[in-house]
């Protein structure tokens, strides 16, 4: 698929390596900018579990925009007003959590598109249109916006084919944390039953012709997911990367004894 949205273009490019990203939980433009130069293809700005307001979002998007990475904005809910404000703030790829069926997916798609294909509210001047300077923005925006819906329960995975068939849904995203909780294995995404459903979701998405992504806590798990066929994947988060490296280095330093002082020679 051809688009001015890099992330959306990657979804249709089978010749490139699997796009890799991470979650942004620190709500800090400086951290987002630094990781954008760290080699990630995309960075997910989390507005569901992090107290990021829309003013913060605009600053974080500006920071990511200075880097080679592309931004994905995960909103707090599948809500028309939240989607509108994120797009007007400059988001081009949005992820809507906890979509359970085709009707909710249709709603998500409608929120991201201007009439006649959706119900996105029209404003003449906002950051998304570069303050009104993008020619024909109202006509081109529908093609450039990328809409991702999250499947986070066994029921949603069961309905994956009908969700994937909704026009305007560009990709799916499996949330392993909530999925494991809904299956009675909270905090254990490695449980065989959870892994089996995660693998099935990738196969069902491909059968439906829809790209599908996922997030994993470490390289081994992300490699496993890519092996299942996931088309894009995120690893951990900015906070996890920082605290993980801090713990690793402190672990190497704690308990290190100073060398005994050398007695001064007597004269």
Secondary structure, 3 states (H helix, E strand, C coil): CCCCCHHHHHHCCCCCCCEEEEEECCCCHHHHHHHHCCCCCEEEEECCCCCCCHHHHHHHHHHHHCCCCEEEEECCCCCHHHHHHHHHCCCCEEEECCCCCHHHHHHHHHHCCCCCCCCCCCCCCCHHHCCCCCCCHHHHHHHHCEEEEEECCHHHHHCHHHHHCCCCCCEEEECHHHHHHHCCCCCCCCCHHHHHHHHHHHHHHHHCCCEEEEEECCHHHHHHHHHHCCCEEEEEEHHHHHHHHHHHHHHHHCCCCCCCCCCCCCC
